[in-house]
């Protein structure tokens, strides 16, 4: 069990590093990583919506697209995604479209989350695939990064 | 009123052309176009999920990203999007993120739609922007393209 927990934490540390890098670029600090079934980290990304002028360039979408490109497939069954913040409805639906097996996230997002609140993307009959969801992983650090970022913006 | 209707129809014809082009590439025939506040068609796209190995490469997302890149902004207030099929939850949420003013769509999508069914993306308090939605535009032709495509697949 200890080994499993340290694996979760080390994968989330990669996502947190991407969140910190996003903050340093002036982007909302959210980061993500995609893990292949063999445990390899196949993609990692932070938010780049401002830099790319792309409202879809959330960390999850960029990591997902990179992982799909690397796999040569638009579906990633058996793959896991780690992200520092609860995915928004767009990202949650994209992860379902891609058949991601498991989502591990850090902080909850009462304002814009799409899994545990709002449209609860995986809770509808029209959702063709429901990833397993694990929340609250390294949540305090993910929240601290977001709070620091928005405090400096004021 | 007749002028307004013919404008709707001609913009949807562009989206339908993109859907037909998608079918000829072996992609699910859905097409989209983005119209700037001055009436200019600034982006048009059809599905390319298979070609690009990208589960996010729906017609709406590709057209939205192209329009944002052309505008140099991650938000498109005052812009309209035409699409031949009801957007899925991912696309509906992306269009809200981008602050698109109006969505005109053709066929309803009881299986995978995200506006009038399923998670009803714009019906939640967490939705920060609600585009105006107009449905059923050239719906019969949009449906015919989809039916033909899936019939040939069998």
Contacts between the chains, C-beta under 8 A, distances in Angstrom:
chain1	res1	chain2	res2	distance
A	49	B	74	4.9
A	50	B	74	6.6
A	52	B	74	7.8
A	53	B	68	5.1
A	53	B	69	5.9
A	53	B	71	7.4
A	53	B	72	5.5
A	53	B	73	5.7
A	53	B	74	5.2
A	54	B	65	5.5
A	54	B	68	5.7
A	54	B	69	7.2
A	54	B	74	6.1
A	55	B	64	7.0
A	55	B	68	6.3
A	55	B	74	4.5
A	55	B	75	6.8
A	55	B	94	6.2
A	55	B	97	4.4
A	55	B	98	4.2
A	56	B	56	6.6
A	56	B	61	5.9
A	56	B	64	7.1
A	56	B	65	6.2
A	56	B	94	5.3
A	56	B	97	7.5
A	57	B	74	7.8
A	61	B	56	5.9
A	64	B	55	7.0
A	64	B	56	7.1
A	65	B	54	5.5
A	65	B	56	6.2
A	68	B	53	5.1
A	68	B	54	5.7
A	68	B	55	6.3
A	69	B	52	8.0
A	69	B	53	5.9
A	69	B	54	7.2
A	71	B	53	7.4
A	72	B	53	5.5
A	73	B	53	5.6
A	74	B	49	4.9
A	74	B	50	6.6
A	74	B	52	7.8
A	74	B	53	5.2
A	74	B	54	6.0
A	74	B	55	4.5
A	74	B	57	7.8
A	75	B	55	6.8
A	88	B	93	6.5
A	88	B	97	7.5
A	89	B	89	6.0
A	89	B	90	7.9
A	89	B	92	7.9
A	89	B	93	3.9
A	89	B	119	6.9
A	89	B	121	5.8
A	89	B	126	7.9
A	90	B	89	7.8
A	90	B	90	5.4
A	90	B	93	3.7
A	90	B	94	4.8
A	90	B	97	6.2
A	92	B	89	7.9
A	93	B	88	6.5
A	93	B	89	3.9
A	93	B	90	3.7
A	93	B	93	6.5
A	93	B	114	7.0
A	93	B	119	7.8
A	94	B	55	6.2
A	94	B	56	5.3
A	94	B	90	4.8
A	97	B	55	4.4
A	97	B	56	7.5
A	97	B	88	7.5
A	97	B	90	6.2
A	98	B	55	4.2
A	111	B	126	6.7
A	112	B	126	6.0
A	112	B	128	7.2
A	113	B	126	7.1
A	114	B	93	7.0
A	114	B	119	8.0
A	114	B	126	7.6
A	117	B	126	6.3
A	118	B	124	4.5
A	118	B	125	7.5
A	118	B	126	3.4
A	118	B	127	7.2
A	119	B	89	6.8
A	119	B	93	7.8
A	119	B	119	3.6
A	119	B	120	6.9
A	119	B	121	5.5
A	119	B	123	7.8
A	119	B	124	5.2
A	119	B	126	7.5
A	119	B	127	7.8
A	120	B	119	6.9
A	121	B	89	5.8
A	121	B	119	5.5
A	123	B	119	7.9
A	124	B	118	4.5
A	124	B	119	5.2
A	125	B	118	7.5
A	126	B	89	8.0
A	126	B	111	6.7
A	126	B	112	6.0
A	126	B	113	7.2
A	126	B	114	7.7
A	126	B	117	6.4
A	126	B	118	3.4
A	126	B	119	7.4
A	127	B	118	7.2
A	127	B	119	7.9
A	128	B	112	7.2
